[in-house]
Amino acid sequence: LPPDGRTAAGARAAATVRASDRWSGAVLVLAFLSMPTEIDTGPVIEAALAVGKRVAVPRIEGGDIAFVELTPDWRSWPRDRWDIPAPPDSLILLLPRDIASVPTLALVPGLAFDRSGGRLGRGKGYYDRFLASIAAARDAFGRAAPPFAAIGFGYASQLVEHVPMDDRDRPLDGLALG
């Protein structure tokens, strides 16, 4: 899609997210920073910041992803080899227990999604391992764990009938497709 089509799709998906109960209850929004071919997450990030939500984005740490809080200058961060704004190393990582301690909405990228919570990622398992770490951190809180939801965020054309999953794949709680 051309840039304006990516932004329009991002705005439609952001509107879906903003209309959900999960959005209204979230204190923290975990959002990815888009690759040039991915749906534009700028509209949902700006919407979250506009209503005072904390926003955190992923940074690759070794073989995993970790999240750091967005700073006001995020659009001017240097770009990595995938042409994604790269969070500076100076930003402090949010630990899984930090994320699990507040109502959180995670917007998760993918190559394909299905309505049963299936997601096809890029094959490295970053998000599946991250979501497993959040589940473990939430288990420590027991029944007092604040709400956490992982929502697939992508293009409507990425919806397929069935995404194969195995025991390492973490199912999503919903979809926001534009």
C-alpha positions as CSV (number, residue, x, y, z in Angstrom):
1,L,0.0,0.0,0.0
2,P,1.1,3.6,-0.6
3,P,1.9,5.6,2.6
4,D,-1.6,7.2,2.6
5,G,-3.3,3.8,2.4
6,R,-1.2,2.5,5.3
7,T,-2.1,5.6,7.4
8,A,-5.8,5.2,6.5
9,A,-5.8,1.5,7.4
10,G,-4.0,2.4,10.7
11,A,-6.7,5.0,11.4
12,R,-9.4,2.4,10.9
13,A,-7.7,-0.2,13.1
14,A,-7.1,2.5,15.7
15,A,-10.8,3.4,15.7
16,T,-11.6,-0.2,16.4
17,V,-9.2,-0.3,19.3
18,R,-10.4,3.0,20.7
19,A,-14.0,1.7,20.7
20,S,-13.2,-1.3,22.8
21,D,-13.6,-1.7,26.6
22,R,-10.0,-2.9,26.6
23,W,-8.8,0.5,25.4
24,S,-10.9,2.4,28.0
25,G,-9.5,0.4,30.8
26,A,-5.8,0.3,29.7
27,V,-3.3,2.5,31.5
28,L,-0.4,1.1,29.3
29,V,-0.5,0.5,25.6
30,L,2.2,-1.6,24.0
31,A,2.5,-0.7,20.4
32,F,5.0,-1.7,17.7
33,L,6.7,0.9,15.5
34,S,5.8,0.0,11.9
35,M,8.0,-1.3,9.2
36,P,7.5,0.6,5.9
37,T,5.1,-2.2,4.6
38,E,3.2,-2.7,7.9
39,I,0.0,-0.9,8.9
40,D,0.8,2.5,10.4
41,T,0.6,2.5,14.2
42,G,1.1,6.2,14.4
43,P,-2.7,6.9,14.7
44,V,-3.2,4.6,17.6
45,I,0.0,5.8,19.3
46,E,-1.0,9.4,19.0
47,A,-4.5,8.6,20.2
48,A,-3.1,6.9,23.3
49,L,-0.8,9.8,24.1
50,A,-3.6,12.3,23.5
51,V,-5.7,10.7,26.3
52,G,-2.8,10.4,28.7
53,K,-2.1,6.7,28.3
54,R,1.5,5.4,28.7
55,V,2.9,4.0,25.5
56,A,5.7,1.5,25.3
57,V,7.4,0.1,22.2
58,P,9.6,-2.9,21.6
59,R,13.4,-3.0,21.5
60,I,15.3,-6.1,20.6
61,E,17.4,-7.2,23.5
62,G,19.6,-10.2,22.4
63,G,17.1,-12.9,21.2
64,D,14.0,-11.3,22.7
65,I,12.0,-8.1,22.7
66,A,11.6,-5.9,25.7
67,F,9.5,-2.7,25.9
68,V,10.5,0.8,26.7
69,E,8.3,3.8,27.2
70,L,7.9,6.1,24.3
71,T,9.6,9.5,24.5
72,P,8.2,12.7,22.9
73,D,10.9,12.6,20.2
74,W,10.1,9.1,19.1
75,R,9.5,10.1,15.5
76,S,13.1,11.4,15.2
77,W,14.8,8.3,16.6
78,P,17.3,6.9,14.2
79,R,16.0,4.1,12.0
80,D,17.3,0.5,12.2
81,R,18.0,-1.9,9.3
82,W,14.3,-2.5,8.9
83,D,13.6,1.2,8.7
84,I,11.9,1.2,12.0
85,P,12.5,4.0,14.6
86,A,15.0,2.4,17.1
87,P,14.4,3.2,20.8
88,P,17.7,4.5,22.3
89,D,19.7,2.1,24.5
90,S,19.5,4.7,27.2
91,L,15.7,4.1,27.8
92,I,15.0,1.8,30.8
93,L,13.3,-1.5,30.0
94,L,9.9,-2.3,31.5
95,L,10.2,-5.7,33.1
96,P,7.4,-8.2,32.6
97,R,6.2,-7.7,36.2
98,D,6.0,-3.9,35.6
99,I,3.8,-4.5,32.6
100,A,1.7,-7.1,34.4
101,S,1.1,-4.7,37.3
102,V,-1.1,-2.3,35.4
103,P,-4.1,-2.7,33.0
104,T,-2.4,-3.2,29.6
105,L,-3.4,-3.5,26.0
106,A,-0.8,-5.0,23.7
107,L,-1.1,-4.4,20.0
108,V,0.7,-7.2,18.2
109,P,1.9,-7.3,14.6
110,G,1.7,-10.3,12.3
111,L,1.8,-11.5,8.8
112,A,-1.6,-13.2,9.1
113,F,-4.4,-13.5,11.7
114,D,-7.4,-15.7,12.2
115,R,-10.6,-15.1,14.3
116,S,-9.6,-17.9,16.8
117,G,-6.6,-15.9,18.1
118,G,-4.1,-17.4,15.7
119,R,-1.2,-15.2,14.5
120,L,1.5,-15.9,12.1
121,G,4.6,-13.9,13.0
122,R,7.9,-13.5,11.2
123,G,9.3,-16.7,12.6
124,K,11.6,-15.7,15.4
125,G,9.0,-16.1,18.2
126,Y,9.7,-12.7,19.8
127,Y,6.1,-11.9,20.6
128,D,5.2,-15.5,21.6
129,R,8.0,-15.5,24.2
130,F,7.2,-12.0,25.3
131,L,3.5,-12.9,25.8
132,A,4.5,-16.0,27.7
133,S,6.7,-13.9,30.0
134,I,3.7,-11.6,30.7
135,A,1.5,-14.6,31.5
136,A,4.1,-15.9,34.0
137,A,4.3,-12.4,35.6
138,R,0.5,-12.2,35.8
139,D,0.4,-15.6,37.5
140,A,2.5,-14.1,40.3
141,F,-0.4,-11.7,40.9
142,G,-3.0,-14.4,41.0
143,R,-6.6,-13.3,40.9
144,A,-5.5,-9.7,41.6
145,A,-3.7,-9.4,38.3
146,P,-4.8,-6.3,36.4
147,P,-6.4,-6.9,32.9
148,F,-4.1,-7.7,30.0
149,A,-5.1,-8.2,26.4
150,A,-3.1,-8.9,23.3
151,I,-4.8,-7.7,20.1
152,G,-3.6,-8.4,16.6
153,F,-3.1,-5.1,14.8
154,G,-2.9,-5.2,11.0
155,Y,-4.5,-4.9,7.6
156,A,-8.0,-6.4,6.9
157,S,-6.3,-8.3,4.1
158,Q,-4.2,-10.2,6.6
159,L,-7.3,-12.1,8.0
160,V,-7.2,-15.7,6.9
161,E,-9.4,-18.7,7.7
162,H,-6.9,-20.6,9.8
163,V,-3.4,-19.9,11.1
164,P,-1.6,-23.1,12.2
165,M,-0.4,-23.0,15.8
166,D,1.7,-25.2,18.1
167,D,2.3,-25.2,21.8
168,R,4.8,-22.3,21.6
169,D,2.3,-20.0,19.9
170,R,0.3,-17.6,22.2
171,P,-3.2,-16.9,21.1
172,L,-4.5,-13.4,20.8
173,D,-7.5,-11.9,22.6
174,G,-8.9,-10.1,19.6
175,L,-8.2,-8.3,16.4
176,A,-8.1,-4.7,15.2
177,L,-7.8,-4.7,11.4
178,G,-7.9,-1.7,9.1
